[in-house]
């Protein structure tokens, strides 16, 4: 049985929660996970690039010059790809279909494998109650610091220090909510590397892209309700 530690808002350990092995205890198959990720990225791709071919370029209805007698090469239209401003040969078209198909069961199983990997590597942070009295970014940032998802102290450099210091990227956190909470979403949206999503709307790309999953304990029940494979 996989267990996860439950914390309160000040970072203290409250209890341990047994996670459902049907969701958080699956063996990860990288091939299936990769297939689901590629399919989701392909299906969300917006095909905007579009070039005009010879038949779509404006003008060029008249033959530029007569066929013979000018000493120049024969041409039938200035819309030819050989002419500057003419049509484009083999250019990108917005009618190209990049979508990929994947079975619903395979897609759902790949998502559960991603959640299982997070649970196995202790990247799921559970909070007993995730509530804010007011929608303040400062309050939510303090919550992240209490859970060690943000550095508690910042190092200050002296003026004489000439060493190059690379700024560390903040830990990416996916906030999974059981239900919509306007105060929490308003407080979290201004913090870098923090995104939020509903428990019933989880997708494999967001789960893999973010290093940690932060969720209240009631979000576990919503995940079981939406994704449990019977």
Residue frames as qw, qx, qy, qz and C-alpha x, y, z in Angstrom:
[[0.000, 0.888, 0.459, 0.000, 0.00, 0.00, 0.00],
 [0.405, 0.365, -0.013, 0.838, 1.39, 3.37, -1.02],
 [0.318, -0.760, -0.451, 0.343, 1.18, 6.02, 1.67],
 [0.283, 0.592, 0.073, 0.751, 1.36, 9.80, 1.43],
 [0.317, -0.306, -0.497, 0.747, 2.01, 12.27, 4.22],
 [0.046, -0.817, -0.459, -0.345, -0.70, 14.82, 4.92],
 [0.358, -0.015, -0.267, 0.895, 0.39, 18.29, 6.08],
 [0.007, -0.834, -0.476, 0.278, -1.43, 21.28, 7.46],
 [0.362, 0.891, 0.128, 0.243, -1.07, 24.81, 6.11],
 [0.221, -0.908, 0.355, -0.029, 1.93, 25.58, 8.34],
 [0.505, 0.563, -0.654, 0.000, 3.87, 22.56, 7.14],
 [0.389, -0.362, 0.763, -0.369, 3.34, 20.20, 10.08],
 [0.323, 0.021, -0.909, -0.261, 2.74, 16.50, 9.49],
 [0.618, -0.192, 0.176, -0.742, -0.81, 15.60, 10.45],
 [0.825, -0.030, 0.525, -0.208, -1.21, 11.97, 9.38],
 [0.083, -0.279, 0.820, 0.493, -0.49, 9.43, 6.68],
 [0.707, 0.341, 0.160, -0.598, -3.05, 8.56, 4.05],
 [0.548, -0.013, 0.802, 0.238, -3.29, 5.26, 2.18],
 [0.343, 0.461, -0.329, -0.749, -3.54, 5.87, -1.55],
 [0.868, 0.267, 0.281, -0.309, -5.68, 3.70, -3.77],
 [0.474, -0.333, 0.696, 0.425, -3.35, 1.24, -5.57],
 [0.555, 0.535, 0.614, 0.170, -5.70, 1.15, -8.56],
 [0.258, 0.956, 0.100, 0.101, -4.74, 4.78, -9.23],
 [0.081, -0.907, 0.404, -0.090, -1.45, 5.41, -7.45],
 [0.617, -0.440, 0.652, 0.036, 0.08, 1.94, -7.51],
 [0.862, 0.486, 0.118, -0.077, 0.30, 1.04, -11.21],
 [0.682, -0.230, 0.407, 0.563, 3.45, -0.11, -12.94],
 [0.225, 0.794, -0.114, -0.554, 4.62, 2.58, -15.34],
 [0.733, 0.275, 0.500, 0.370, 4.94, 1.70, -19.03],
 [0.164, -0.540, 0.173, 0.807, 6.98, 4.50, -20.69],
 [0.128, 0.115, 0.725, 0.667, 5.78, 3.55, -24.18],
 [0.073, -0.679, -0.719, -0.128, 2.12, 4.04, -23.27],
 [0.226, -0.769, -0.231, 0.551, 2.82, 7.28, -21.41],
 [0.213, -0.328, 0.414, 0.822, 4.79, 8.63, -24.38],
 [0.073, 0.361, 0.781, 0.504, 1.96, 7.69, -26.75],
 [0.134, -0.793, -0.583, 0.116, -0.59, 9.56, -24.63],
 [0.256, -0.670, 0.008, 0.697, 1.62, 12.65, -24.34],
 [0.185, -0.111, 0.585, 0.782, 2.29, 12.79, -28.09],
 [0.007, 0.537, 0.778, 0.326, -1.41, 12.33, -28.87],
 [0.166, -0.825, -0.432, 0.324, -2.50, 15.12, -26.52],
 [0.234, -0.565, 0.205, 0.764, 0.13, 17.53, -27.83],
 [0.150, 0.084, 0.710, 0.683, -0.78, 16.72, -31.44],
 [0.048, -0.648, -0.741, -0.170, -4.51, 17.15, -30.81],
 [0.196, -0.845, -0.278, 0.413, -3.98, 20.53, -29.13],
 [0.416, -0.173, 0.357, 0.818, -1.78, 21.79, -31.96],
 [0.347, 0.792, 0.260, -0.430, -3.14, 24.85, -33.79],
 [0.611, 0.190, 0.504, 0.581, -2.40, 24.75, -37.50],
 [0.077, 0.870, 0.172, -0.455, -1.96, 28.45, -38.33],
 [0.207, -0.482, 0.537, 0.661, 0.84, 28.51, -40.91],
 [0.628, 0.562, 0.538, -0.034, -0.60, 28.87, -44.42],
 [0.155, -0.411, 0.442, 0.782, 0.94, 29.81, -47.76],
 [0.640, 0.566, 0.139, -0.502, -0.86, 30.55, -51.01],
 [0.640, 0.038, 0.656, 0.400, -0.38, 28.33, -54.00],
 [0.178, 0.000, 0.495, 0.851, -0.44, 29.43, -57.64],
 [0.120, -0.539, -0.709, -0.439, -4.22, 29.42, -57.83],
 [0.349, -0.766, -0.488, 0.232, -4.69, 31.61, -54.73],
 [0.368, -0.317, 0.039, 0.873, -2.27, 34.45, -55.52],
 [0.303, 0.804, 0.331, -0.389, -4.00, 37.60, -56.71],
 [0.256, 0.793, -0.305, -0.461, -3.48, 38.84, -60.30],
 [0.255, -0.376, 0.828, 0.329, -1.52, 37.24, -63.09],
 [0.697, 0.420, 0.523, -0.253, -4.43, 36.49, -65.38],
 [0.570, 0.798, -0.120, -0.152, -2.68, 37.91, -68.43],
 [0.900, 0.096, 0.046, 0.423, 0.34, 36.33, -70.06],
 [0.387, -0.714, 0.061, 0.581, 3.37, 38.54, -69.20],
 [0.162, 0.618, -0.453, -0.622, 4.63, 38.63, -72.79],
 [0.834, 0.359, -0.186, -0.376, 4.10, 36.74, -75.97],
 [0.957, -0.168, 0.229, 0.061, 5.40, 33.22, -76.30],
 [0.780, 0.108, 0.269, 0.554, 8.04, 33.84, -78.97],
 [0.402, 0.733, 0.182, 0.517, 10.12, 36.63, -80.42],
 [0.286, -0.941, 0.064, -0.170, 11.13, 38.49, -77.24],
 [0.490, 0.519, -0.596, 0.369, 14.31, 36.53, -76.51],
 [0.330, -0.423, 0.594, -0.599, 13.14, 35.93, -72.97],
 [0.017, 0.031, 0.994, -0.104, 12.04, 32.69, -71.34],
 [0.398, -0.370, -0.592, -0.595, 8.46, 31.66, -71.91],
 [0.037, 0.108, 0.713, -0.692, 6.03, 32.39, -69.05],
 [0.179, -0.490, -0.748, -0.410, 2.30, 31.98, -68.74],
 [0.413, -0.819, -0.312, -0.247, 1.55, 33.84, -65.48],
 [0.124, 0.618, -0.469, 0.618, 3.26, 35.98, -62.88],
 [0.746, -0.460, 0.210, -0.434, 1.59, 33.77, -60.26],
 [0.879, 0.206, -0.416, 0.110, 4.05, 30.99, -61.09],
 [0.764, -0.609, 0.003, 0.211, 6.28, 29.84, -58.18],
 [0.715, 0.175, 0.093, 0.670, 9.24, 30.90, -60.34],
 [0.106, 0.694, 0.100, 0.705, 8.25, 34.55, -59.96],
 [0.189, -0.021, -0.551, 0.813, 8.82, 36.71, -56.94],
 [0.399, 0.085, 0.261, -0.875, 5.46, 37.19, -55.23],
 [0.609, 0.043, -0.607, -0.509, 4.05, 34.12, -56.94],
 [0.881, -0.336, -0.103, -0.318, 2.60, 31.00, -55.40],
 [0.270, -0.604, 0.730, -0.172, 4.57, 28.83, -52.96],
 [0.753, 0.168, -0.602, -0.205, 5.43, 25.25, -53.84],
 [0.718, -0.168, -0.642, 0.210, 5.03, 22.67, -51.04],
 [0.026, -0.419, 0.378, -0.825, 4.52, 25.36, -48.41],
 [0.016, 0.179, 0.854, -0.487, 2.65, 24.82, -45.12],
 [0.345, -0.345, -0.507, -0.711, -1.13, 24.65, -45.39],
 [0.324, -0.204, 0.529, -0.757, -3.72, 25.18, -42.66],
 [0.842, 0.000, -0.131, -0.523, -5.83, 22.26, -43.87],
 [0.513, 0.289, -0.795, 0.147, -3.25, 19.70, -42.75],
 [0.786, -0.499, -0.102, -0.351, -4.54, 17.38, -40.02],
 [0.240, 0.510, -0.732, 0.382, -2.09, 16.63, -37.19],
 [0.692, -0.368, 0.300, -0.544, -4.56, 14.93, -34.84],
 [0.289, 0.241, -0.926, 0.038, -3.80, 11.45, -33.49],
 [0.776, -0.338, -0.240, -0.476, -6.16, 8.82, -32.14],
 [0.154, 0.263, -0.863, 0.404, -5.71, 6.98, -28.86],
 [0.500, -0.414, -0.741, -0.169, -8.12, 4.65, -27.08],
 [0.403, -0.733, 0.027, -0.548, -9.95, 6.10, -24.09],
 [0.896, -0.440, -0.053, 0.036, -8.84, 3.26, -21.82],
 [0.772, 0.153, -0.089, 0.611, -5.21, 3.66, -22.88],
 [0.103, 0.661, -0.046, 0.741, -5.38, 7.42, -22.35],
 [0.614, -0.688, 0.016, -0.387, -6.86, 7.01, -18.86],
 [0.938, -0.251, -0.068, 0.230, -4.37, 4.30, -17.90],
 [0.591, 0.385, -0.118, 0.698, -1.44, 6.46, -19.02],
 [0.196, -0.727, 0.085, -0.652, -2.70, 9.28, -16.78],
 [0.820, -0.547, 0.024, -0.169, -2.95, 6.92, -13.80],
 [0.878, 0.059, -0.107, 0.462, 0.59, 5.70, -14.52],
 [0.276, 0.587, -0.143, 0.747, 1.81, 9.30, -14.36],
 [0.520, -0.681, 0.096, -0.506, 0.04, 9.74, -11.01],
 [0.955, -0.274, -0.068, 0.093, 1.55, 6.47, -9.78],
 [0.690, 0.319, -0.175, 0.625, 5.02, 7.69, -10.71],
 [0.079, -0.680, 0.163, -0.710, 4.46, 10.92, -8.74],
 [0.771, -0.554, 0.047, -0.311, 3.28, 8.93, -5.72],
 [0.948, -0.033, -0.132, 0.288, 6.22, 6.52, -5.92],
 [0.548, 0.323, -0.162, 0.754, 8.74, 9.38, -6.01],
 [0.322, -0.607, -0.490, 0.536, 6.94, 11.29, -3.22],
 [0.151, 0.087, 0.234, 0.956, 6.05, 14.21, -5.46],
 [0.326, -0.617, -0.547, -0.462, 2.43, 14.41, -4.28],
 [0.112, 0.072, -0.509, 0.850, 1.97, 16.93, -1.46],
 [0.333, -0.582, -0.694, -0.262, -1.31, 16.55, 0.42],
 [0.050, -0.211, 0.349, -0.912, -2.87, 19.21, 2.63],
 [0.023, 0.361, 0.877, -0.315, -5.67, 18.47, 5.07],
 [0.191, 0.839, 0.481, -0.169, -7.52, 21.70, 4.28],
 [0.410, 0.087, 0.273, 0.866, -6.60, 24.17, 1.58],
 [0.030, -0.869, -0.487, -0.079, -8.37, 27.38, 2.45],
 [0.348, 0.129, -0.080, 0.925, -7.51, 31.08, 2.37],
 [0.028, -0.646, -0.535, 0.544, -9.28, 33.79, 4.31],
 [0.297, 0.843, 0.017, -0.449, -8.61, 36.27, 1.50],
 [0.834, 0.469, 0.169, 0.236, -7.30, 36.08, -2.05],
 [0.115, -0.924, 0.343, 0.123, -3.76, 37.26, -1.33],
 [0.781, 0.477, -0.384, 0.125, -0.74, 36.01, -3.29],
 [0.019, 0.617, -0.635, 0.465, 1.44, 36.59, -0.23],
 [0.715, -0.269, 0.464, -0.448, -0.64, 34.16, 1.85],
 [0.966, 0.237, 0.027, -0.102, -0.45, 31.41, -0.75],
 [0.526, 0.641, -0.483, 0.281, 3.28, 31.98, -1.20],
 [0.305, -0.538, 0.635, -0.462, 3.76, 31.49, 2.56],
 [0.910, -0.028, 0.287, -0.299, 1.86, 28.21, 2.24],
 [0.837, 0.484, -0.236, 0.095, 4.28, 27.08, -0.49],
 [0.181, 0.656, -0.599, 0.422, 7.25, 27.99, 1.72],
 [0.616, -0.381, 0.518, -0.455, 5.79, 26.06, 4.63],
 [0.951, 0.138, 0.241, -0.139, 5.53, 22.98, 2.40],
 [0.499, -0.464, 0.549, 0.484, 9.11, 23.42, 1.11],
 [0.615, 0.562, 0.497, 0.245, 7.87, 24.18, -2.39],
 [0.279, 0.881, -0.044, 0.381, 9.63, 27.55, -2.30],
 [0.570, 0.145, -0.442, 0.678, 12.89, 28.67, -0.69],
 [0.401, -0.784, -0.442, 0.168, 12.31, 30.17, 2.74],
 [0.309, -0.803, 0.101, 0.499, 15.31, 32.49, 2.67],
 [0.652, 0.729, 0.032, 0.205, 16.97, 34.32, -0.18],
 [0.714, -0.284, 0.042, 0.638, 20.74, 34.69, -0.22],
 [0.152, 0.982, 0.022, -0.111, 21.97, 38.27, -0.60],
 [0.797, 0.261, 0.012, 0.545, 25.17, 38.91, -2.53],
 [0.376, -0.705, -0.012, 0.601, 27.78, 41.41, -1.42],
 [0.381, 0.893, -0.064, -0.233, 28.81, 44.20, -3.75],
 [0.063, -0.714, 0.668, 0.201, 32.39, 42.92, -3.86],
 [0.666, -0.002, 0.746, 0.012, 31.34, 39.41, -4.80],
 [0.313, 0.533, -0.457, -0.639, 32.17, 39.00, -8.49],
 [0.229, -0.020, 0.967, 0.112, 31.22, 35.34, -8.76],
 [0.449, -0.025, -0.466, -0.762, 28.51, 34.55, -11.26],
 [0.308, 0.091, 0.832, -0.452, 25.47, 33.11, -9.54],
 [0.248, -0.161, -0.736, -0.609, 22.84, 31.36, -11.60],
 [0.517, -0.115, 0.288, -0.797, 19.29, 31.94, -10.41],
 [0.152, 0.064, 0.985, -0.046, 17.54, 28.69, -9.54],
 [0.385, -0.230, -0.539, -0.714, 14.31, 27.98, -11.30],
 [0.523, -0.201, 0.465, -0.686, 11.34, 27.73, -8.93],
 [0.214, 0.048, 0.976, -0.022, 9.84, 24.30, -8.37],
 [0.393, -0.090, -0.485, -0.776, 6.95, 23.73, -10.75],
 [0.213, 0.147, 0.818, -0.514, 3.73, 22.96, -8.89],
 [0.324, -0.271, -0.643, -0.639, 0.39, 21.76, -10.23],
 [0.282, -0.010, 0.570, -0.772, -2.38, 22.73, -7.84],
 [0.292, -0.231, -0.854, -0.364, -5.18, 20.14, -8.05],
 [0.321, -0.066, 0.379, -0.866, -8.47, 21.37, -6.60],
 [0.175, 0.286, 0.936, -0.105, -11.50, 19.24, -5.77],
 [0.184, 0.805, 0.561, 0.053, -13.81, 22.13, -6.61],
 [0.332, 0.625, 0.088, 0.701, -13.45, 25.66, -7.89],
 [0.461, -0.698, -0.310, 0.453, -12.14, 28.11, -5.29],
 [0.325, 0.876, 0.120, 0.334, -11.92, 31.70, -6.49],
 [0.363, -0.902, 0.235, -0.002, -9.75, 32.87, -3.60],
 [0.749, -0.337, 0.477, 0.314, -7.11, 30.19, -4.12],
 [0.678, 0.455, 0.397, 0.419, -6.98, 30.53, -7.89],
 [0.138, 0.959, 0.033, 0.245, -6.65, 34.32, -7.68],
 [0.482, -0.803, 0.343, 0.071, -3.88, 34.00, -5.10],
 [0.772, -0.192, 0.523, 0.306, -1.97, 31.36, -7.08],
 [0.679, 0.646, 0.298, 0.182, -2.16, 32.73, -10.61],
 [0.157, 0.959, -0.211, 0.109, 0.50, 35.42, -10.06],
 [0.579, -0.598, 0.544, 0.105, 3.15, 33.01, -8.76],
 [0.419, 0.586, -0.623, -0.306, 5.68, 31.73, -11.26],
 [0.311, 0.218, -0.924, -0.044, 5.71, 27.98, -12.06],
 [0.258, 0.187, 0.805, -0.500, 2.34, 27.42, -10.34],
 [0.389, -0.066, -0.537, -0.746, -0.67, 26.27, -12.34],
 [0.432, 0.041, 0.696, -0.573, -4.04, 25.00, -11.16],
 [0.425, 0.012, -0.724, -0.542, -6.53, 22.50, -12.49],
 [0.749, -0.242, 0.186, -0.588, -9.60, 20.66, -11.29],
 [0.455, -0.280, 0.843, -0.070, -9.29, 17.06, -10.13],
 [0.716, 0.401, 0.552, -0.150, -11.80, 15.94, -12.75],
 [0.549, 0.829, -0.045, -0.095, -9.88, 17.72, -15.52],
 [0.506, -0.599, 0.541, 0.304, -6.44, 16.22, -15.00],
 [0.802, 0.584, -0.113, -0.058, -4.38, 15.50, -18.09],
 [0.922, -0.128, 0.038, 0.364, -1.12, 13.68, -18.55],
 [0.505, 0.578, -0.045, 0.639, 0.84, 16.60, -20.03],
 [0.245, -0.798, 0.149, -0.529, 0.24, 18.88, -17.03],
 [0.870, -0.484, 0.086, -0.037, 1.00, 16.06, -14.58],
 [0.874, 0.073, 0.051, 0.478, 4.33, 15.25, -16.21],
 [0.347, 0.707, -0.012, 0.616, 5.32, 18.85, -16.93],
 [0.338, -0.775, 0.225, -0.485, 5.09, 19.87, -13.26],
 [0.337, 0.341, -0.809, 0.340, 7.45, 18.40, -10.69],
 [0.037, 0.098, 0.805, -0.585, 5.03, 18.43, -7.74],
 [0.338, -0.497, -0.613, -0.513, 1.30, 17.91, -7.31],
 [0.029, -0.011, 0.560, -0.828, -0.25, 19.94, -4.50],
 [0.458, -0.348, -0.573, -0.584, -3.76, 18.94, -3.55],
 [0.495, -0.329, 0.453, -0.665, -6.13, 18.85, -0.59],
 [0.246, -0.074, 0.960, -0.112, -7.20, 15.43, 0.65],
 [0.581, 0.457, 0.498, -0.454, -10.71, 15.83, -0.75],
 [0.440, 0.627, -0.421, -0.486, -9.21, 16.00, -4.25],
 [0.088, -0.250, 0.961, 0.076, -8.20, 12.33, -3.91],
 [0.443, 0.350, 0.761, -0.321, -11.86, 11.34, -3.71],
 [0.500, 0.704, 0.022, -0.504, -12.65, 13.38, -6.82],
 [0.195, 0.548, -0.745, -0.327, -9.81, 11.68, -8.73],
 [0.235, 0.000, 0.968, -0.085, -11.09, 8.25, -7.70],
 [0.490, 0.529, 0.522, -0.456, -14.60, 9.21, -8.75],
 [0.467, 0.742, -0.157, -0.455, -13.49, 10.45, -12.18],
 [0.401, 0.631, -0.640, -0.177, -10.66, 8.09, -13.17],
 [0.519, -0.294, 0.780, -0.191, -10.97, 4.85, -11.24],
 [0.487, 0.245, -0.715, -0.437, -10.75, 1.91, -13.62],
 [0.772, -0.187, 0.373, -0.479, -13.23, -0.76, -12.60]]
